[in-house]
């Protein structure tokens, strides 16, 4: 893939596959397709410092998710942080937001730094920092829209989740802004280290630990998650359609 147009074709296919096969990784796929559409719009209106470079970054970034998805379908092993997200997507024990956060965790905390470095290969990484932050701002904006309207797919989330306030910051306060800052620091480490494979292995191990905390958030919150989950829509396809509306 060399263009956002090609990325969007594949993302449309992935969304369709997830709907037909009732695959919950489709929740993240719906969100990420909208992120890609939003970046495409931004490029067309010259929102970024370097719009051709942003398209290159977007393609490299998207390809890491698409490659991980295809490896998983083939029975092969993607990075551990993505593997946890894919394994969790086979279960109905987790909330829609947990599935979204697991995808965001792997994609922002691991993939984005790698994609940024690859975009700036042989150049000063700092040159892309503003556009790097812009991608995160777009994602945060879309996720905030989902969170603000989560009752559309999780009717009692807003009633029960305040009971766990302060009990598990990892899940309740999952922050794209904080993830962005950590992702940039990692991008710098990855960019300057000649041992790229080590950087990926080491970072992936740390990010997979965060993923485990997202799906095992402590006794009280885990109990509330089960109750909230009973009231969430059970149709993956319908939930994906509603998420598409919320993100828009």
C-alpha positions as CSV (number, residue, x, y, z in Angstrom):
1,X,0.0,0.0,0.0
2,X,1.3,3.4,-1.0
3,X,-1.7,5.7,-0.6
4,X,-4.5,6.5,1.8
5,X,-6.9,5.5,-0.9
6,X,-5.5,1.9,-0.8
7,X,-5.6,1.9,3.0
8,X,-9.2,2.9,3.0
9,X,-10.1,0.1,0.5
10,X,-8.5,-2.5,2.8
11,X,-10.1,-0.9,5.9
12,X,-13.5,-1.2,4.3
13,X,-12.8,-4.8,3.6
14,X,-11.7,-5.4,7.2
15,X,-14.8,-3.7,8.6
16,X,-17.0,-5.8,6.3
17,X,-15.2,-9.0,7.3
18,X,-15.5,-8.2,11.0
19,X,-19.2,-7.6,10.6
20,X,-19.9,-10.8,8.7
21,X,-17.8,-12.9,11.1
22,X,-18.9,-11.1,14.3
23,X,-15.3,-10.2,15.2
24,X,-15.1,-7.6,17.9
25,X,-11.7,-6.3,16.7
26,X,-14.1,-4.6,14.3
27,X,-14.9,-2.0,17.0
28,X,-11.4,-0.7,16.6
29,X,-11.4,-1.1,12.8
30,X,-14.5,1.1,12.6
31,X,-12.8,3.8,14.7
32,X,-9.6,3.6,12.8
33,X,-11.2,3.8,9.4
34,X,-12.8,7.1,10.5
35,X,-9.4,8.3,11.8
36,X,-8.0,7.5,8.3
37,X,-10.9,9.3,6.6
38,X,-10.3,12.3,8.8
39,X,-6.6,12.4,8.0
40,X,-7.4,12.1,4.3
41,X,-9.7,15.1,4.7
42,X,-7.0,17.0,6.5
43,X,-4.5,16.3,3.7
44,X,-6.9,17.5,1.1
45,X,-7.4,20.8,3.0
46,X,-3.7,21.1,3.7
47,X,-4.1,20.9,7.5
48,X,-0.6,19.4,8.1
49,X,2.9,20.9,8.0
50,X,3.8,18.5,5.2
51,X,0.8,16.8,3.6
52,X,2.6,14.3,1.3
53,X,4.7,13.3,4.3
54,X,1.6,12.9,6.4
55,X,0.2,10.5,3.8
56,X,3.4,8.4,4.0
57,X,3.1,8.4,7.8
58,X,-0.6,7.4,7.7
59,X,0.1,4.5,5.2
60,X,3.0,3.2,7.3
61,X,0.9,3.6,10.5
62,X,-2.2,1.8,9.1
63,X,-0.1,-1.0,7.6
64,X,1.1,-2.0,11.1
65,X,-2.5,-2.7,12.1
66,X,-3.4,-4.3,8.8
67,X,-0.4,-6.6,8.9
68,X,-1.1,-7.6,12.5
69,X,-4.7,-8.4,11.5
70,X,-3.7,-10.5,8.6
71,X,-1.0,-12.4,10.6
72,X,-3.7,-13.2,13.2
73,X,-6.1,-14.5,10.5
74,X,-3.3,-16.7,9.1
75,X,-2.7,-18.2,12.6
76,X,0.6,-16.5,12.9
77,X,1.9,-14.3,15.7
78,X,1.7,-10.5,15.5
79,X,3.3,-8.4,18.2
80,X,2.2,-9.5,21.7
81,X,0.2,-6.3,22.4
82,X,-1.8,-6.9,19.2
83,X,-2.2,-10.6,20.0
84,X,-3.8,-9.7,23.4
85,X,-6.2,-7.4,21.6
86,X,-7.1,-10.1,19.0
87,X,-7.5,-12.8,21.6
88,X,-9.8,-10.5,23.7
89,X,-11.9,-9.8,20.7
90,X,-12.9,-13.4,20.6
91,X,-14.6,-13.1,24.0
92,X,-17.9,-11.3,24.9
93,X,-16.5,-10.8,28.5
94,X,-15.2,-7.3,27.7
95,X,-16.9,-4.0,27.1
96,X,-16.9,-2.1,23.8
97,X,-14.6,0.5,25.4
98,X,-12.1,-2.2,26.5
99,X,-11.9,-3.5,23.0
100,X,-11.3,0.0,21.6
101,X,-8.7,0.8,24.2
102,X,-6.8,-2.5,23.5
103,X,-6.6,-1.5,19.9
104,X,-5.5,2.0,20.7
105,X,-3.0,0.8,23.2
106,X,-1.2,-1.4,20.6
107,X,-1.5,1.1,17.8
108,X,-0.5,4.3,19.6
109,X,1.9,3.0,22.2
110,X,3.8,0.7,19.9
111,X,3.0,1.3,16.2
112,X,2.9,5.0,16.0
113,X,6.5,5.6,17.2
114,X,7.8,3.0,14.7
115,X,5.8,4.5,11.8
116,X,7.0,8.0,12.7
117,X,10.6,6.9,12.7
118,X,10.2,5.0,9.4
119,X,8.7,8.1,7.8
120,X,11.7,10.2,8.9
121,X,14.3,7.6,8.1
122,X,17.7,9.3,7.6
123,X,16.3,12.7,8.8
124,X,15.7,14.6,12.0
125,X,12.7,13.0,13.8
126,X,11.7,16.3,15.4
127,X,10.6,17.5,12.0
128,X,7.5,15.4,12.2
129,X,6.5,16.1,15.8
130,X,3.7,18.6,15.2
131,X,2.1,16.3,12.6
132,X,2.6,13.3,15.0
133,X,0.7,15.2,17.6
134,X,-2.0,16.1,15.1
135,X,-2.7,12.4,14.5
136,X,-3.2,11.9,18.2
137,X,-5.4,14.9,18.5
138,X,-7.7,13.5,15.7
139,X,-7.9,10.1,17.4
140,X,-8.6,11.7,20.8
141,X,-11.3,13.8,19.3
142,X,-13.0,10.8,17.8
143,X,-12.7,8.7,20.9
144,X,-14.1,11.5,23.1
145,X,-17.1,11.5,20.9
146,X,-17.6,7.7,21.5
147,X,-17.1,8.1,25.2
148,X,-19.5,11.0,25.5
149,X,-22.2,8.9,23.7
150,X,-21.3,5.4,25.0
151,X,-24.8,4.9,26.5
152,X,-25.9,4.3,22.9
153,X,-24.2,0.9,22.9
154,X,-23.7,0.5,26.7
155,X,-26.8,1.8,28.4
156,X,-25.8,1.5,32.0
157,X,-22.1,2.3,31.7
158,X,-22.7,5.9,32.7
159,X,-24.6,4.9,35.8
160,X,-22.3,2.3,37.2
161,X,-18.8,3.2,36.2
162,X,-18.6,6.2,38.7
163,X,-18.8,3.6,41.5
164,X,-15.3,2.6,40.5
165,X,-13.8,6.1,40.5
166,X,-10.3,6.1,41.8
167,X,-10.2,2.3,42.0
168,X,-8.4,1.6,38.7
169,X,-6.8,4.4,36.9
170,X,-5.4,2.3,34.1
171,X,-8.9,1.6,32.7
172,X,-10.9,4.6,33.8
173,X,-8.3,7.2,32.9
174,X,-6.9,5.7,29.8
175,X,-5.5,8.8,28.1
176,X,-4.6,9.2,24.5
177,X,-2.6,12.3,25.5
178,X,-0.5,10.4,27.9
179,X,-0.1,7.6,25.3
180,X,1.0,10.2,22.8
181,X,3.8,11.5,25.1
182,X,5.0,8.0,25.7
183,X,4.8,7.1,22.0
184,X,6.9,10.1,21.1
185,X,9.6,9.2,23.7
186,X,9.6,5.7,22.2
187,X,9.8,7.1,18.7
188,X,13.0,8.9,19.7
189,X,14.5,5.8,21.3
190,X,13.6,3.6,18.3
191,X,14.8,6.2,15.8
192,X,18.3,6.4,17.3
193,X,18.9,2.8,18.2
194,X,20.4,0.6,15.4
195,X,18.9,-2.5,17.0
196,X,15.4,-2.0,15.9
197,X,14.3,-5.5,16.6
198,X,15.3,-5.2,20.3
199,X,13.4,-1.9,20.5
200,X,10.2,-3.5,19.2
201,X,10.5,-6.6,21.5
202,X,11.2,-4.5,24.6
203,X,8.5,-1.9,24.0
204,X,6.0,-4.6,23.0
205,X,6.6,-6.4,26.3
206,X,5.9,-3.2,28.2
207,X,2.8,-2.3,26.2
208,X,1.4,-5.8,26.4
209,X,1.6,-5.4,30.2
210,X,-0.7,-2.4,29.9
211,X,-3.0,-4.4,27.8
212,X,-3.3,-7.0,30.5
213,X,-4.3,-4.3,33.0
214,X,-6.9,-3.1,30.6
215,X,-8.6,-6.5,30.5
216,X,-7.9,-7.3,34.2
217,X,-8.7,-4.0,35.9
218,X,-9.1,-5.2,39.5
219,X,-11.9,-6.9,41.5
220,X,-14.4,-4.0,41.8
221,X,-14.1,-2.8,38.2
222,X,-14.1,-6.3,36.8
223,X,-17.4,-7.0,38.7
224,X,-18.9,-3.8,37.4
225,X,-17.7,-4.7,33.9
226,X,-19.7,-7.9,34.0
227,X,-22.8,-6.1,35.0
228,X,-22.4,-3.4,32.4
229,X,-21.6,-6.0,29.8
230,X,-25.0,-7.7,30.3
231,X,-26.7,-4.6,29.1
232,X,-24.5,-4.0,26.1
233,X,-25.7,-4.9,22.6
234,X,-24.8,-8.5,21.7
235,X,-24.8,-8.1,18.0
236,X,-21.3,-7.2,16.9
237,X,-22.5,-5.9,13.5
238,X,-25.1,-3.6,15.0
239,X,-22.6,-2.3,17.6
240,X,-20.1,-1.6,14.8
241,X,-22.8,0.3,12.9
242,X,-23.7,2.4,15.9
243,X,-20.0,3.1,16.6
244,X,-19.6,4.4,13.1
245,X,-22.5,6.8,13.8
246,X,-20.9,7.9,17.1
247,X,-17.5,8.5,15.6
248,X,-19.0,10.5,12.8
